Amino acid sequence: MAPWLQLLSLLGLLPGAAAAPAQPQAASFQAWGPPSPELLAPTRFALDMFNRGRAAGTRAVLGLVRGRGRRAGQGSLYSLEATLEEPPCNDPTVCRLPASKKTLLCSFEVLDELGKHVLLRKDCGPVDTKVPD
């Protein structure tokens, strides 16, 4: 079976696909902090996918993470929320405005099936880190 058909089957989107047996789900989201050992590999994979194609000086750095994992067929599906810090732009010919570090809040879904990771979803947006007086 093609890998994408297996994925659809796992997600229950393929017509006639048998539902996966009910498995106990993980507890709700973990608190914000460094990634737990369970979330470390999918978090690193999501960060690598985010930084793919970027030059070394422009890569985002992982801040805080929270998330959860649940069994999905022969693998696990991870829902992650992470803060990423992008370095400031140092090239005046490229930068439109002088800006400080930019913080992003990203939401990722990573499927880990038989040791291979697949990024299913990536949504990122800027976060205002200034605290009002």
Backbone as CSV, one residue per row, in Angstrom:
resi,resn,N_x,N_y,N_z,CA_x,CA_y,CA_z,C_x,C_y,C_z
1,MET,0.846,-1.172,0.000,0.000,0.000,0.000,0.889,1.231,0.000
2,ALA,0.518,2.243,-0.779,1.295,3.473,-0.854,1.332,4.153,0.512
3,PRO,2.447,4.830,0.838,2.562,5.474,2.155,1.436,6.461,2.438
4,TRP,0.997,7.230,1.439,-0.058,8.208,1.709,-1.391,7.509,1.947
5,LEU,-1.604,6.325,1.354,-2.830,5.565,1.632,-2.800,5.028,3.061
6,GLN,-1.598,4.613,3.512,-1.478,4.157,4.890,-1.775,5.305,5.853
7,LEU,-1.307,6.499,5.512,-1.557,7.666,6.357,-3.049,7.965,6.423
8,LEU,-3.705,7.955,5.269,-5.147,8.196,5.251,-5.885,7.120,6.035
9,SER,-5.433,5.891,5.910,-6.042,4.802,6.654,-5.875,5.016,8.146
10,LEU,-4.661,5.455,8.542,-4.411,5.743,9.958,-5.344,6.823,10.481
11,LEU,-5.542,7.835,9.678,-6.373,8.953,10.107,-7.862,8.660,9.963
12,GLY,-8.201,7.528,9.351,-9.603,7.153,9.206,-10.311,7.904,8.102
13,LEU,-9.548,8.502,7.183,-10.149,9.288,6.118,-10.395,8.475,4.855
14,LEU,-9.813,7.289,4.778,-9.977,6.444,3.609,-11.305,5.712,3.718
15,PRO,-12.183,5.824,2.705,-13.462,5.117,2.785,-13.231,3.628,2.984
16,GLY,-13.976,3.062,3.908,-13.867,1.632,4.186,-12.721,1.275,5.104
17,ALA,-11.985,2.270,5.562,-10.867,1.981,6.462,-11.415,1.600,7.823
18,ALA,-10.870,0.576,8.373,-11.295,0.155,9.698,-10.725,1.121,10.726
19,ALA,-11.534,1.457,11.670,-11.072,2.350,12.729,-10.037,1.626,13.575
20,ALA,-9.042,2.339,13.979,-8.009,1.755,14.834,-8.621,1.432,16.183
21,PRO,-8.181,0.372,16.815,-8.723,0.048,18.125,-8.471,1.182,19.104
22,ALA,-9.422,1.383,19.967,-9.317,2.479,20.928,-8.121,2.247,21.841
23,GLN,-7.302,3.253,21.968,-6.125,3.195,22.829,-6.271,4.306,23.858
24,PRO,-5.745,4.106,25.030,-5.810,5.200,25.995,-5.027,6.392,25.479
25,GLN,-5.621,7.571,25.598,-4.962,8.781,25.126,-4.139,9.382,26.252
26,ALA,-3.133,10.120,25.842,-2.273,10.785,26.821,-3.065,11.884,27.516
27,ALA,-2.560,12.297,28.640,-3.194,13.384,29.376,-3.152,14.653,28.545
28,SER,-3.805,15.674,29.034,-3.848,16.931,28.298,-2.445,17.497,28.125
29,PHE,-2.375,18.639,27.435,-1.089,19.262,27.130,-0.222,19.368,28.370
30,GLN,1.063,19.132,28.185,2.021,19.335,29.259,2.248,20.828,29.424
31,ALA,2.750,21.226,30.566,3.000,22.639,30.840,4.120,23.156,29.942
32,TRP,4.181,24.489,29.762,5.239,25.117,28.969,6.581,24.869,29.633
33,GLY,7.571,24.560,28.830,8.922,24.358,29.338,9.769,23.691,28.281
34,PRO,10.964,23.238,28.662,11.777,22.494,27.706,11.031,21.212,27.323
35,PRO,11.258,20.683,26.113,10.529,19.492,25.709,10.831,18.302,26.612
36,SER,9.801,17.557,26.957,9.982,16.350,27.754,10.679,15.305,26.881
37,PRO,11.247,14.261,27.475,11.918,13.236,26.672,11.007,12.641,25.586
38,GLU,9.731,12.484,25.882,8.789,11.927,24.907,8.613,12.858,23.704
39,LEU,8.647,14.172,23.944,8.403,15.146,22.884,9.674,15.636,22.199
40,LEU,10.838,15.210,22.677,12.106,15.739,22.172,12.313,15.445,20.683
41,ALA,12.162,14.208,20.261,12.407,13.857,18.853,11.425,14.546,17.908
42,PRO,10.095,14.510,18.176,9.200,15.210,17.261,9.394,16.724,17.263
43,THR,9.793,17.298,18.394,10.044,18.730,18.464,11.269,19.100,17.632
44,ARG,12.322,18.328,17.746,13.531,18.587,16.942,13.224,18.457,15.455
45,PHE,12.418,17.451,15.094,12.058,17.262,13.692,11.272,18.472,13.183
46,ALA,10.289,18.941,13.960,9.484,20.098,13.550,10.367,21.336,13.385
47,LEU,11.308,21.541,14.295,12.225,22.681,14.195,13.109,22.563,12.956
48,ASP,13.591,21.364,12.664,14.402,21.152,11.459,13.598,21.466,10.201
49,MET,12.329,21.057,10.178,11.479,21.344,9.021,11.217,22.843,8.890
50,PHE,11.048,23.529,10.018,10.839,24.976,10.005,12.067,25.683,9.439
51,ASN,13.262,25.228,9.831,14.511,25.872,9.424,15.046,25.388,8.081
52,ARG,14.393,24.438,7.461,14.892,23.879,6.195,15.039,24.980,5.146
53,GLY,16.210,25.036,4.531,16.475,26.005,3.481,16.961,27.356,3.979
54,ARG,17.050,27.550,5.273,17.524,28.826,5.820,19.029,28.792,6.014
55,ALA,19.646,29.944,5.832,21.083,30.063,6.076,21.350,29.931,7.573
56,ALA,22.580,29.557,7.914,22.929,29.291,9.311,22.620,30.461,10.243
57,GLY,22.835,31.699,9.828,22.603,32.849,10.694,21.150,33.268,10.821
58,THR,20.270,32.642,10.053,18.861,33.037,10.077,17.946,31.966,10.656
59,ARG,18.514,30.908,11.190,17.709,29.807,11.725,17.085,30.176,13.059
60,ALA,15.845,29.765,13.223,15.133,30.001,14.473,15.647,29.035,15.542
61,VAL,15.537,29.474,16.788,15.968,28.684,17.932,14.734,28.352,18.765
62,LEU,14.690,27.139,19.273,13.556,26.673,20.066,13.506,27.370,21.418
63,GLY,12.339,27.834,21.792,12.124,28.429,23.109,11.441,27.424,24.012
64,LEU,10.193,27.689,24.345,9.414,26.806,25.213,8.507,25.919,24.369
65,VAL,8.184,24.761,24.919,7.361,23.783,24.202,6.322,23.209,25.153
66,ARG,5.164,22.920,24.602,4.204,22.097,25.311,3.510,21.244,24.258
67,GLY,2.990,20.134,24.686,2.344,19.269,23.716,1.891,17.973,24.327
68,ARG,1.407,17.111,23.446,0.956,15.796,23.877,1.124,14.834,22.710
69,GLY,1.192,13.576,23.051,1.281,12.533,22.044,0.198,11.512,22.296
70,ARG,-0.284,10.904,21.220,-1.260,9.829,21.374,-0.989,8.769,20.324
71,ARG,-1.344,7.554,20.663,-1.134,6.430,19.759,-2.050,6.579,18.558
72,ALA,-1.507,6.276,17.366,-2.285,6.323,16.128,-1.816,5.166,15.254
73,GLY,-2.560,4.083,15.260,-2.177,2.917,14.471,-0.861,2.350,14.948
74,GLN,0.127,2.266,14.057,1.433,1.726,14.401,2.405,2.811,14.851
75,GLY,1.923,4.011,15.070,2.810,5.096,15.449,2.176,5.988,16.494
76,SER,2.652,7.215,16.532,2.150,8.211,17.472,1.955,9.532,16.749
77,LEU,0.926,10.247,17.145,0.640,11.570,16.604,0.908,12.580,17.710
78,TYR,1.768,13.557,17.413,2.143,14.558,18.398,1.570,15.914,18.002
79,SER,0.907,16.560,18.937,0.425,17.930,18.771,1.310,18.805,19.648
80,LEU,2.003,19.739,19.017,2.986,20.552,19.725,2.699,22.031,19.549
81,GLU,2.974,22.796,20.579,2.988,24.256,20.505,4.365,24.671,20.993
82,ALA,5.003,25.552,20.243,6.370,25.952,20.596,6.572,27.423,20.299
83,THR,7.413,28.050,21.108,7.859,29.399,20.792,9.217,29.272,20.119
84,LEU,9.389,30.025,19.044,10.644,30.042,18.309,11.167,31.464,18.282
85,GLU,12.462,31.605,18.467,13.111,32.914,18.427,13.882,33.027,17.120
86,GLU,13.523,34.016,16.297,14.269,34.276,15.076,15.292,35.365,15.362
87,PRO,16.516,35.212,14.858,17.540,36.223,15.116,17.198,37.526,14.404
88,PRO,17.720,38.649,14.911,17.466,39.927,14.242,18.163,39.975,12.889
89,CYS,17.634,40.800,12.011,18.209,40.978,10.678,19.388,41.938,10.805
90,ASN,20.575,41.492,10.390,21.781,42.309,10.521,22.257,42.917,9.210
91,ASP,21.580,42.629,8.113,22.008,43.121,6.800,21.113,44.288,6.380
92,PRO,21.604,45.540,6.415,20.759,46.692,6.099,20.263,46.709,4.650
93,THR,20.942,45.989,3.754,20.466,45.955,2.367,19.269,45.041,2.208
94,VAL,19.067,44.133,3.158,17.954,43.185,3.098,16.825,43.601,4.039
95,CYS,17.167,44.125,5.203,16.171,44.469,6.230,15.408,45.726,5.823
96,ARG,14.121,45.678,5.975,13.308,46.870,5.693,13.343,47.828,6.873
97,LEU,13.206,47.272,8.057,13.224,48.072,9.276,14.186,47.435,10.256
98,PRO,14.881,48.226,11.038,15.702,47.603,12.077,14.764,46.957,13.093
99,ALA,14.957,45.710,13.321,14.057,44.994,14.226,14.873,44.166,15.203
100,SER,14.284,43.944,16.355,14.929,43.080,17.330,14.508,41.644,17.031
101,LYS,14.875,40.759,17.927,14.487,39.364,17.760,12.981,39.254,17.602
102,LYS,12.559,38.331,16.784,11.137,38.112,16.590,10.770,36.776,17.232
103,THR,9.720,36.776,18.043,9.237,35.554,18.663,8.011,35.077,17.907
104,LEU,8.009,33.788,17.586,6.889,33.174,16.885,6.245,32.129,17.780
105,LEU,4.942,32.007,17.686,4.229,30.910,18.323,3.816,29.974,17.209
106,CYS,4.277,28.747,17.291,4.022,27.769,16.231,3.257,26.579,16.773
107,SER,2.427,26.044,15.917,1.665,24.847,16.209,2.058,23.805,15.168
108,PHE,2.483,22.635,15.631,2.929,21.567,14.742,2.158,20.290,15.039
109,GLU,1.932,19.480,14.023,1.478,18.111,14.192,2.478,17.223,13.493
110,VAL,3.025,16.275,14.240,4.050,15.384,13.724,3.590,13.946,13.921
111,LEU,3.641,13.176,12.855,3.321,11.751,12.917,4.630,10.985,12.959
112,ASP,4.776,10.132,13.954,5.944,9.263,14.067,5.453,7.844,13.854
113,GLU,5.807,7.284,12.702,5.372,5.933,12.390,6.585,5.088,12.071
114,LEU,6.805,4.079,12.897,7.932,3.164,12.728,9.265,3.908,12.653
115,GLY,9.414,4.930,13.496,10.668,5.669,13.584,10.862,6.751,12.542
116,LYS,9.911,6.932,11.638,10.014,7.989,10.628,9.012,9.082,10.971
117,HIS,9.481,10.328,10.903,8.628,11.465,11.221,8.082,12.095,9.942
118,VAL,6.835,12.568,10.035,6.198,13.295,8.942,5.535,14.519,9.555
119,LEU,5.805,15.696,8.975,5.178,16.926,9.444,3.836,17.068,8.738
120,LEU,2.752,16.985,9.503,1.412,17.060,8.934,0.884,18.487,8.882
121,ARG,1.285,19.313,9.859,0.763,20.682,9.915,1.793,21.579,10.579
122,LYS,1.871,22.820,10.040,2.759,23.839,10.624,2.057,25.177,10.482
123,ASP,1.749,25.812,11.595,1.168,27.153,11.609,1.996,28.004,12.553
124,CYS,2.504,29.120,12.045,3.319,30.005,12.870,2.862,31.448,12.688
125,GLY,2.946,32.199,13.758,2.614,33.612,13.703,3.404,34.368,14.754
126,PRO,3.616,35.674,14.523,4.382,36.473,15.489,3.616,36.640,16.799
127,VAL,4.375,36.774,17.857,3.812,36.981,19.183,4.341,38.297,19.706
128,ASP,3.469,39.114,20.288,3.901,40.365,20.897,4.368,40.041,22.304
129,THR,5.679,40.155,22.540,6.240,39.806,23.838,6.337,40.995,24.771
130,LYS,5.895,42.175,24.334,5.943,43.364,25.188,4.827,43.301,26.206
131,VAL,5.149,43.649,27.429,4.162,43.666,28.499,3.661,45.099,28.642
132,PRO,2.322,45.314,28.530,1.804,46.681,28.647,2.001,47.216,30.055
133,ASP,2.204,48.530,30.149,2.391,49.165,31.469,1.097,49.210,32.235
